[in-house]
Amino acid sequence: MSEALEVDEFMVLSTIHEPGDRMRSYELLARRFGLTAEAGGDGGAANAVA
């Protein structure tokens, strides 16, 4: 997708209030794009890497 759009990165904005639901939405996105979480103080949510 990034090649087709000629971009280096994507940003995701979530307006989901409930923290658990918001995290789940990020997990689903990460799985879809084949990403894994990097260890961090937030459980890796802010540091998804390819």
C-alpha positions as CSV (number, residue, x, y, z in Angstrom):
1,M,0.0,0.0,0.0
2,S,2.8,2.4,0.9
3,E,4.4,1.9,-2.6
4,A,1.1,2.5,-4.4
5,L,0.6,5.8,-2.4
6,E,4.3,6.7,-2.5
7,V,4.5,7.3,1.3
8,D,7.0,6.2,3.9
9,E,4.7,5.9,6.9
10,F,1.1,5.8,7.9
11,M,-0.5,7.4,11.0
12,V,-3.6,6.0,12.7
13,L,-5.9,8.2,14.8
14,S,-8.3,6.4,17.0
15,T,-11.2,8.1,18.7
16,I,-12.1,5.0,20.7
17,H,-12.6,6.1,24.3
18,E,-12.2,2.7,26.1
19,P,-8.5,1.9,26.4
20,G,-9.0,-1.9,26.0
21,D,-11.1,-1.4,22.9
22,R,-8.6,1.1,21.5
23,M,-5.7,-1.3,22.1
24,R,-7.6,-4.1,20.4
25,S,-8.2,-1.9,17.3
26,Y,-4.4,-1.3,17.1
27,E,-3.7,-5.0,17.5
28,L,-6.0,-5.8,14.6
29,L,-4.3,-3.2,12.4
30,A,-0.9,-4.5,13.4
31,R,-1.9,-8.1,12.5
32,R,-3.4,-7.0,9.2
33,F,-0.1,-5.2,8.2
34,G,2.2,-7.9,9.6
35,L,3.6,-5.8,12.4
36,T,4.9,-6.9,15.8
37,A,5.1,-4.8,19.0
38,E,8.4,-3.7,20.5
39,A,8.8,-3.8,24.2
40,G,8.1,-0.5,26.0
41,G,6.4,1.0,29.0
42,D,3.1,1.1,27.3
43,G,3.1,-2.6,26.4
44,G,4.5,-1.7,22.9
45,A,1.4,0.0,21.6
46,A,3.2,3.1,20.5
47,N,6.2,1.2,19.0
48,A,4.9,-1.1,16.3
49,V,7.7,-2.1,13.9
50,A,8.0,-4.1,10.8
